[in-house]
Amino acid sequence: MLKRLAQYFGVGLVTVLPIAFVIWLVVFVFNQVDSLFGNAVNWIDGVYVPGIGFLIVIVGITLVGAMARFYVSRQALELIDRLMSRIPFIKSLYTMSKEVVDNLLGKRKGFQRVVLVEWPPEMGTKVIGFVTAESLPVEIDPEGKMLSVYVPNAFQFAGPTFLVERDQVQDCSLTVDQALQFALSAGLGRAETKNAPIEPPPKKKRRAEKVRTQSEEFQAQVEMDTTS
């Protein structure tokens, strides 16, 4: 009885934990965004309205997107962009964050294709990577034989970027989403494959094979004794 209850608890834990994590993450992000302007509004009115700060942020972002389509507003945004790109230290942070957002959410696609790269070299092991640039600056790759491959670490999005020769890169048929799921989960989030896993033979079949083998060995021993 206790063993069965423990099994039920384990199944329930495996079922509930992913749902609980997603709910916690959504609530955490919501509260953080809501606190940006929600506290100021509550301080003015003296009445707490859950979600008012989150709503203000969403409306504000939508308005900025709409303003970017008009000439005057677009010129103002471009002026801010040039200003941010000239301030020391701020320039590096702004350029980096802009590139990341533009590649992940914008029209540019930073992860162009999924590849397999041998790492460490000549060890027979491979890692999943994403081609981020098909061509590199001349200062880095004067002969034009290399490309940059980003390799994420397990359970985190950070990872190194390798400069690999083109003939050392093997294309992979996984989609970007499937490869990210596989790499970030350390292989726990298996992508669907056509090759079915090899299952061991049933116990009864293995036992029958063992008995047959022992019988054959016994008969061979008897024949040897008779011959001698």
N, C-alpha and C positions, 0 to 999 in steps of 0.2 A: 504493500500500500504506500509506504513512504517512498519507495523507489519510483513508483508511478507518479506520485505528487511532485517529486524532484524533476522528473522528465517533463511534466506539464509546466513547471516553473521555468525550466530551461527554454522550452519552446515559446512560452509567453515572453520571456526576456528578449530572445532573439527577434520576436515580432514587434515588441513595443519600443526597443531602444532606437532603431532608425526613425520611427515616427516621432518619438519624443525629441530626438536630436534636431530634426527638421523644424518642429514646432518651436523649440527653444531658440534656434537660430533666427527664425522669422520674427519671433517676439523680441529678441535682442536687437535686431536691426531696426525694427519698428520703433522701439523705445529710444534708441540712439538718435534716429532721425527726428522723432517727435520732440525730443528734448532740445533740438537746435533752436526752435522758435516757440515751442509750446510753453516753456517757462516764462518767456517775455509776455506772451499773450495772457497767460494766467495771472501774471503780476499786475498787468494793466486792468483787467476785468475783475480780478479777485475770485474768478470762478474757474475751476478745473474742468476742461473739456478734453477728454481723451481723444487723441488722434488729430487735434487741430494743427499741431506743429508739423506732423507728417503730411497733412493735406496742403499746408502752405508750401512745403518743399516741392511736392508734386506739381502744384499749380505754377510755382516759380520756374521750375525746369521746363515745363510746357510752354510758358510764355517766352523764355529765352529761345527755345527752339523755333517758335513762331516768329520772333523778332529777327532771327538770323536770316529769314527769307526776304526781309525788306532791305532796300539799299542803304538807307541811313543807319539802321540798326546794325546791319552787317559791317558797315564801315567802322562803327564804334567798337564792335567786337574784334575786328581785325586790329584796331589800334591797341586794344587791351592785350591782344595776343602778341603784338610786336613789343609792347612794353614789358610783358612778362618774360619775353625771350631775351631781353637785354640786361636784366638785373642780375648781377653776380649771385651765385649760389641758387637763387630762385630760378634762374634760367635752367639749370641742370634738373632740378626737381620738376619743373613745369614741362620741360621737353620730354622727360622720361615718362611722366604720368600721361601726357597727351599721346605719346606713341603707344603705350599699353592700352589705353582706352580705345584709341582709334583702331588698333588691330583686333581687339576682342569684341567691341561693340559697333564699330564703324564699318565703313565700306571695305576698308583694307582687311585682309585676312592674314594675320601673322603666321598662323600654322597652315602652311600651304599644302603639305602632304605628310603622311606618316611613313617613317622609314625605320629600318633596323640597322644598328651600327655595332660593329664588333668592339667590345670594351670589357676589360683591357685588351689592347691589341695582341693578336696571335695567341689568345688564350681559349678561343672557341666559344666564348660567351658573348651574348648580344644584348643590347638594351634598346628599348623603344624610344624613338626621338621624333621631333617635328622639324621639318625644314623651315627655317625662318627667313632665309635669304639665299636665292639661287646664285647671286653674284656678290662678290666682296670688293671693297675698295682696292685700288691698285697697290696702295702701300702695304696691304696685308697679303694680297694674293696677286702678285704681278703676272703670273702665268694664266690666271683664270681657271685653275683646276679644282678649286675648293668651293664648298658651300658651308653655311652655318647650320648646325643642328642643335636644337634645344632639347635637353634630356631632363624631365621632371623627376624629383625625388619622391619616394613613397611617402604618403600621408602628408604631403605639403606641396605647394605649387612651386617653391624655389628649386633651382637646379642649375647645373652648369651648361654652358653653350660651347660645343665642340666645333672646331674648324676641321672638316673632314674632306678628303679627296672624293671626287664624284664616283670613282669606280669602287670605293669602299663602302658605299651606301646601297642598301638593298630595300627596294620599295616594299611596302606592306599594304595588304588589301583592307586593313581595318580603317574605319572612318575615324575622324579626329575625336569624336565623342567616345567611341569605343576604346580607342587607344588611351585617351586621358583617364577613363574609368579604370582601365587595366593597370596603368602605370601608377596612378595616385593611390590606388588601393593595394599596391604591392602584389598584384595578381589575384587578389581575392574577388574582385569584380570581373569575372571571366567574360571575355567576349564570346559570342556565339560562333562556333566553328563547325565545319562540315564533318570533321573526323570525330567519331564517337569515342569516348574513353574505353580503354581495354578493361573488361571486367574479368575478375578471376573466375575460374570454373566453379560450379556449385560444389558444396562440401560432399554431397553424395557421390558426385561424379569423381571427385578426387579420391574418395575412399575406395570406390570400385577400381580405379586405375591402380591404386596402391596394392589392393588385394590381388589383382591380376598380375602385377609385376612380381609379387612375392611367390605366387603360384608358378610362374614361368621360371623363376630362379630355382625353386624347389625341384621342378621337373628336370632342369638342366643338371642339378647336382646329382639327382638319381641316375640319370643317363651316364654321367661321368663315373659314378661308383660301379654301375653295371659293366661298363666297358673295361674298367680296370680289374 
